[in-house]
Amino acid sequence: MSVETLTDSLARYVMAIYELSVEHKVARSKDIAGLVGVSRPSVTGALQKLAQAGLIQYEPYGYVVLTSRGEGQARQLLLKHRATQDFLELALGLSTERAQEVSGGIEQHLPADVLCRLVQFNNFYRTNPDKRFEWSPTCRNLCEIMYGMHGPKTCHGEAGEITQAAPELHQVF
């Protein structure tokens, strides 16, 4: 099982085991359940699948340890997570909380060649602050307005005040 074929659910377990292992050297199913936010029986099913895939070693009611292959998978998942979150924060100007929320939906579907380019872009962007795009604080919700996701057809400032009418599509493209 590779990072690309790992389900979103199993990827969350691998990351939880990795986080707990870094912090405590080993992981326990009750701690995994708490971190992932599921019941202990759900953890048991996931651990069985991960063990069959050769990503973990565990005995029921015992400690859970990532195999070298599992640790490699976790590191790849962590790289995807960090690269995606960095991009959302650095390039798109999202808050850390919003970037964290959005990155989970993107990172699981990010192929290796795109990840490589994303890491290079983030590195360039981080080391060349003069090349950064400055997002207009007066119209942060323009895309939401243009595509009718919510709200009136106006732009709002930081305090929520209406600053201007949203442009028509032909004015933007």
Phi and psi in degrees as GROMACS dihedral restraints (atoms count N, CA, C in turn):
[ dihedral_restraints ]
;  ai    aj    ak    al  type     phi  dphi    fc
    3     4     5     6     1  -101.6    20    10
    4     5     6     7     1   171.1    20    10
    6     7     8     9     1   -57.3    20    10
    7     8     9    10     1   -37.4    20    10
    9    10    11    12     1   -67.9    20    10
   10    11    12    13     1   -30.6    20    10
   12    13    14    15     1   -97.7    20    10
   13    14    15    16     1    -6.8    20    10
   15    16    17    18     1   -70.3    20    10
   16    17    18    19     1   129.0    20    10
   18    19    20    21     1   -67.5    20    10
   19    20    21    22     1   159.2    20    10
   21    22    23    24     1   -56.3    20    10
   22    23    24    25     1   -41.8    20    10
   24    25    26    27     1   -63.4    20    10
   25    26    27    28     1   -49.4    20    10
   27    28    29    30     1   -66.6    20    10
   28    29    30    31     1   -32.9    20    10
   30    31    32    33     1   -62.1    20    10
   31    32    33    34     1   -39.2    20    10
   33    34    35    36     1   -61.8    20    10
   34    35    36    37     1   -38.8    20    10
   36    37    38    39     1   -66.2    20    10
   37    38    39    40     1   -44.4    20    10
   39    40    41    42     1   -59.3    20    10
   40    41    42    43     1   -44.2    20    10
   42    43    44    45     1   -66.3    20    10
   43    44    45    46     1   -38.1    20    10
   45    46    47    48     1   -64.7    20    10
   46    47    48    49     1   -43.7    20    10
   48    49    50    51     1   -62.2    20    10
   49    50    51    52     1   -41.9    20    10
   51    52    53    54     1   -62.0    20    10
   52    53    54    55     1   -49.0    20    10
   54    55    56    57     1   -58.7    20    10
   55    56    57    58     1   -46.2    20    10
   57    58    59    60     1   -65.9    20    10
   58    59    60    61     1   -36.4    20    10
   60    61    62    63     1   -67.2    20    10
   61    62    63    64     1   -38.9    20    10
   63    64    65    66     1   -64.5    20    10
   64    65    66    67     1   -40.8    20    10
   66    67    68    69     1   -78.3    20    10
   67    68    69    70     1   -41.0    20    10
   69    70    71    72     1  -122.2    20    10
   70    71    72    73     1     5.9    20    10
   72    73    74    75     1    75.3    20    10
   73    74    75    76     1   -29.8    20    10
   75    76    77    78     1  -140.6    20    10
   76    77    78    79     1   168.1    20    10
   78    79    80    81     1  -123.2    20    10
   79    80    81    82     1   149.8    20    10
   81    82    83    84     1  -118.1    20    10
   82    83    84    85     1   150.8    20    10
   84    85    86    87     1   -60.1    20    10
   85    86    87    88     1   -36.2    20    10
   87    88    89    90     1   -66.9    20    10
   88    89    90    91     1   -34.6    20    10
   90    91    92    93     1   -71.1    20    10
   91    92    93    94     1   -37.9    20    10
   93    94    95    96     1   -62.5    20    10
   94    95    96    97     1   -45.0    20    10
   96    97    98    99     1   -58.3    20    10
   97    98    99   100     1   -43.7    20    10
   99   100   101   102     1   -64.4    20    10
  100   101   102   103     1   -41.2    20    10
  102   103   104   105     1   -71.8    20    10
  103   104   105   106     1   -39.6    20    10
  105   106   107   108     1   -81.3    20    10
  106   107   108   109     1   -24.7    20    10
  108   109   110   111     1    83.1    20    10
  109   110   111   112     1    40.6    20    10
  111   112   113   114     1  -132.5    20    10
  112   113   114   115     1   174.1    20    10
  114   115   116   117     1   -79.5    20    10
  115   116   117   118     1   161.1    20    10
  117   118   119   120     1   -63.7    20    10
  118   119   120   121     1   -36.8    20    10
  120   121   122   123     1   -62.1    20    10
  121   122   123   124     1   -33.7    20    10
  123   124   125   126     1   -64.3    20    10
  124   125   126   127     1   -38.2    20    10
  126   127   128   129     1   -63.8    20    10
  127   128   129   130     1   -41.9    20    10
  129   130   131   132     1   -58.4    20    10
  130   131   132   133     1   -45.2    20    10
  132   133   134   135     1   -62.3    20    10
  133   134   135   136     1   -43.2    20    10
  135   136   137   138     1   -66.6    20    10
  136   137   138   139     1   -40.5    20    10
  138   139   140   141     1   -63.5    20    10
  139   140   141   142     1   -37.9    20    10
  141   142   143   144     1   -61.5    20    10
  142   143   144   145     1   -44.0    20    10
  144   145   146   147     1   -65.0    20    10
  145   146   147   148     1   -42.5    20    10
  147   148   149   150     1   -66.8    20    10
  148   149   150   151     1   -36.0    20    10
  150   151   152   153     1   -67.7    20    10
  151   152   153   154     1   -42.3    20    10
  153   154   155   156     1   -61.8    20    10
  154   155   156   157     1   -32.5    20    10
  156   157   158   159     1   -81.6    20    10
  157   158   159   160     1    -4.2    20    10
  159   160   161   162     1    78.3    20    10
  160   161   162   163     1    21.0    20    10
  162   163   164   165     1   -94.0    20    10
  163   164   165   166     1   -21.5    20    10
  165   166   167   168     1  -138.9    20    10
  166   167   168   169     1   163.3    20    10
  168   169   170   171     1  -120.8    20    10
  169   170   171   172     1   131.8    20    10
  171   172   173   174     1  -161.5    20    10
  172   173   174   175     1   155.3    20    10
  174   175   176   177     1  -120.9    20    10
  175   176   177   178     1   141.1    20    10
  177   178   179   180     1   -51.7    20    10
  178   179   180   181     1   135.4    20    10
  180   181   182   183     1    67.9    20    10
  181   182   183   184     1    11.4    20    10
  183   184   185   186     1  -113.0    20    10
  184   185   186   187     1  -167.2    20    10
  186   187   188   189     1   -79.8    20    10
  187   188   189   190     1   154.8    20    10
  189   190   191   192     1  -113.4    20    10
  190   191   192   193     1   128.6    20    10
  192   193   194   195     1  -130.0    20    10
  193   194   195   196     1   135.2    20    10
  195   196   197   198     1   -71.6    20    10
  196   197   198   199     1   138.4    20    10
  198   199   200   201     1   -75.1    20    10
  199   200   201   202     1   173.4    20    10
  201   202   203   204     1   -61.5    20    10
  202   203   204   205     1   -37.0    20    10
  204   205   206   207     1   -65.0    20    10
  205   206   207   208     1   -42.6    20    10
  207   208   209   210     1   -64.8    20    10
  208   209   210   211     1   -38.1    20    10
  210   211   212   213     1   -66.8    20    10
  211   212   213   214     1   -38.1    20    10
  213   214   215   216     1   -61.9    20    10
  214   215   216   217     1   -42.0    20    10
  216   217   218   219     1   -62.9    20    10
  217   218   219   220     1   -43.2    20    10
  219   220   221   222     1   -62.6    20    10
  220   221   222   223     1   -41.2    20    10
  222   223   224   225     1   -64.9    20    10
  223   224   225   226     1   -38.3    20    10
  225   226   227   228     1   -65.3    20    10
  226   227   228   229     1   -42.2    20    10
  228   229   230   231     1   -63.3    20    10
  229   230   231   232     1   -40.9    20    10
  231   232   233   234     1   -64.8    20    10
  232   233   234   235     1   -40.3    20    10
  234   235   236   237     1   -61.8    20    10
  235   236   237   238     1   -45.2    20    10
  237   238   239   240     1   -59.6    20    10
  238   239   240   241     1   -44.2    20    10
  240   241   242   243     1   -62.5    20    10
  241   242   243   244     1   -49.9    20    10
  243   244   245   246     1   -65.9    20    10
  244   245   246   247     1   -41.6    20    10
  246   247   248   249     1   -63.9    20    10
  247   248   249   250     1   -43.4    20    10
  249   250   251   252     1   -66.5    20    10
  250   251   252   253     1   -45.4    20    10
  252   253   254   255     1   -65.5    20    10
  253   254   255   256     1   -41.5    20    10
  255   256   257   258     1   -58.7    20    10
  256   257   258   259     1   -44.6    20    10
  258   259   260   261     1   -60.2    20    10
  259   260   261   262     1   -46.6    20    10
  261   262   263   264     1   -63.4    20    10
  262   263   264   265     1   -36.1    20    10
  264   265   266   267     1   -78.8    20    10
  265   266   267   268     1   -51.6    20    10
  267   268   269   270     1   -70.1    20    10
  268   269   270   271     1   -53.8    20    10
  270   271   272   273     1   -83.5    20    10
  271   272   273   274     1   -37.2    20    10
  273   274   275   276     1  -100.0    20    10
  274   275   276   277     1    -7.0    20    10
  276   277   278   279     1    72.6    20    10
  277   278   279   280     1    21.1    20    10
  279   280   281   282     1   -75.6    20    10
  280   281   282   283     1   153.0    20    10
  282   283   284   285     1   -67.2    20    10
  283   284   285   286     1   160.8    20    10
  285   286   287   288     1   -58.4    20    10
  286   287   288   289     1   -41.5    20    10
  288   289   290   291     1   -64.2    20    10
  289   290   291   292     1   -45.2    20    10
  291   292   293   294     1   -68.5    20    10
  292   293   294   295     1   -39.6    20    10
  294   295   296   297     1   -62.3    20    10
  295   296   297   298     1   -40.9    20    10
  297   298   299   300     1   -60.9    20    10
  298   299   300   301     1   -44.7    20    10
  300   301   302   303     1   -63.6    20    10
  301   302   303   304     1   -44.2    20    10
  303   304   305   306     1   -78.4    20    10
  304   305   306   307     1   -35.7    20    10
  306   307   308   309     1   -61.0    20    10
  307   308   309   310     1   -32.4    20    10
  309   310   311   312     1   -59.4    20    10
  310   311   312   313     1   -34.6    20    10
  312   313   314   315     1   -78.2    20    10
  313   314   315   316     1   -18.6    20    10
  315   316   317   318     1   -96.3    20    10
  316   317   318   319     1   -45.2    20    10
  318   319   320   321     1   -61.5    20    10
  319   320   321   322     1   -31.4    20    10
  321   322   323   324     1   -68.8    20    10
  322   323   324   325     1   -19.5    20    10
  324   325   326   327     1  -111.4    20    10
  325   326   327   328     1    17.3    20    10
  327   328   329   330     1   -93.4    20    10
  328   329   330   331     1   110.9    20    10
  330   331   332   333     1   -70.2    20    10
  331   332   333   334     1   159.4    20    10
  333   334   335   336     1   -58.2    20    10
  334   335   336   337     1   -40.5    20    10
  336   337   338   339     1   -66.2    20    10
  337   338   339   340     1   -35.9    20    10
  339   340   341   342     1   -73.1    20    10
  340   341   342   343     1   -39.0    20    10
  342   343   344   345     1   -58.3    20    10
  343   344   345   346     1   -44.3    20    10
  345   346   347   348     1   -58.6    20    10
  346   347   348   349     1   -45.3    20    10
  348   349   350   351     1   -68.1    20    10
  349   350   351   352     1   -35.8    20    10
  351   352   353   354     1   -64.8    20    10
  352   353   354   355     1   -42.7    20    10
  354   355   356   357     1   -62.5    20    10
  355   356   357   358     1   -42.9    20    10
  357   358   359   360     1   -63.8    20    10
  358   359   360   361     1   -42.8    20    10
  360   361   362   363     1   -61.0    20    10
  361   362   363   364     1   -47.2    20    10
  363   364   365   366     1   -59.3    20    10
  364   365   366   367     1   -41.9    20    10
  366   367   368   369     1   -63.5    20    10
  367   368   369   370     1   -45.1    20    10
  369   370   371   372     1   -60.5    20    10
  370   371   372   373     1   -47.0    20    10
  372   373   374   375     1   -63.7    20    10
  373   374   375   376     1   -39.5    20    10
  375   376   377   378     1   -68.7    20    10
  376   377   378   379     1   -37.6    20    10
  378   379   380   381     1   -90.6    20    10
  379   380   381   382     1    -2.9    20    10
  381   382   383   384     1  -129.9    20    10
  382   383   384   385     1    69.0    20    10
  384   385   386   387     1   -61.8    20    10
  385   386   387   388     1   -23.5    20    10
  387   388   389   390     1   -71.5    20    10
  388   389   390   391     1   -14.1    20    10
  390   391   392   393     1   -95.3    20    10
  391   392   393   394     1    -0.1    20    10
  393   394   395   396     1   -72.5    20    10
  394   395   396   397     1   146.1    20    10
  396   397   398   399     1   -84.3    20    10
  397   398   399   400     1   132.6    20    10
  399   400   401   402     1   -96.0    20    10
  400   401   402   403     1   116.5    20    10
  402   403   404   405     1   -73.6    20    10
  403   404   405   406     1   134.2    20    10
  405   406   407   408     1   -71.2    20    10
  406   407   408   409     1   119.4    20    10
  408   409   410   411     1   -68.3    20    10
  409   410   411   412     1   -16.6    20    10
  411   412   413   414     1   -84.9    20    10
  412   413   414   415     1    -9.6    20    10
  414   415   416   417     1  -145.3    20    10
  415   416   417   418     1    47.1    20    10
  417   418   419   420     1   -65.4    20    10
  418   419   420   421     1   -24.8    20    10
  420   421   422   423     1  -100.6    20    10
  421   422   423   424     1    23.2    20    10
  423   424   425   426     1   -57.3    20    10
  424   425   426   427     1   -46.9    20    10
  426   427   428   429     1   -63.0    20    10
  427   428   429   430     1   -39.9    20    10
  429   430   431   432     1   -62.8    20    10
  430   431   432   433     1   -40.8    20    10
  432   433   434   435     1   -68.6    20    10
  433   434   435   436     1   -46.8    20    10
  435   436   437   438     1   -62.5    20    10
  436   437   438   439     1   -35.7    20    10
  438   439   440   441     1   -99.1    20    10
  439   440   441   442     1     9.9    20    10
  441   442   443   444     1    66.5    20    10
  442   443   444   445     1    30.1    20    10
  444   445   446   447     1   -70.9    20    10
  445   446   447   448     1   -37.5    20    10
  447   448   449   450     1  -173.2    20    10
  448   449   450   451     1   165.3    20    10
  450   451   452   453     1    80.8    20    10
  451   452   453   454     1   168.4    20    10
  453   454   455   456     1   -72.9    20    10
  454   455   456   457     1   167.5    20    10
  456   457   458   459     1   -82.8    20    10
  457   458   459   460     1    56.9    20    10
  459   460   461   462     1  -137.9    20    10
  460   461   462   463     1   162.8    20    10
  462   463   464   465     1  -100.2    20    10
  463   464   465   466     1   143.9    20    10
  465   466   467   468     1  -118.2    20    10
  466   467   468   469     1   142.9    20    10
  468   469   470   471     1   -81.8    20    10
  469   470   471   472     1  -174.3    20    10
  471   472   473   474     1   -58.7    20    10
  472   473   474   475     1   -35.6    20    10
  474   475   476   477     1   -87.4    20    10
  475   476   477   478     1     3.0    20    10
  477   478   479   480     1    90.0    20    10
  478   479   480   481     1     0.4    20    10
  480   481   482   483     1   -75.3    20    10
  481   482   483   484     1   149.4    20    10
  483   484   485   486     1   -74.8    20    10
  484   485   486   487     1   124.6    20    10
  486   487   488   489     1  -105.6    20    10
  487   488   489   490     1   -29.4    20    10
  489   490   491   492     1  -171.9    20    10
  490   491   492   493     1   161.0    20    10
  492   493   494   495     1   -73.0    20    10
  493   494   495   496     1   144.5    20    10
  495   496   497   498     1   -67.7    20    10
  496   497   498   499     1   141.2    20    10
  498   499   500   501     1   -69.6    20    10
  499   500   501   502     1   155.1    20    10
  501   502   503   504     1   -72.6    20    10
  502   503   504   505     1   157.5    20    10
  504   505   506   507     1   -55.5    20    10
  505   506   507   508     1   -41.2    20    10
  507   508   509   510     1   -66.2    20    10
  508   509   510   511     1   -18.6    20    10
  510   511   512   513     1   -81.4    20    10
  511   512   513   514     1   -21.0    20    10
  513   514   515   516     1   -96.4    20    10
  514   515   516   517     1   -41.1    20    10
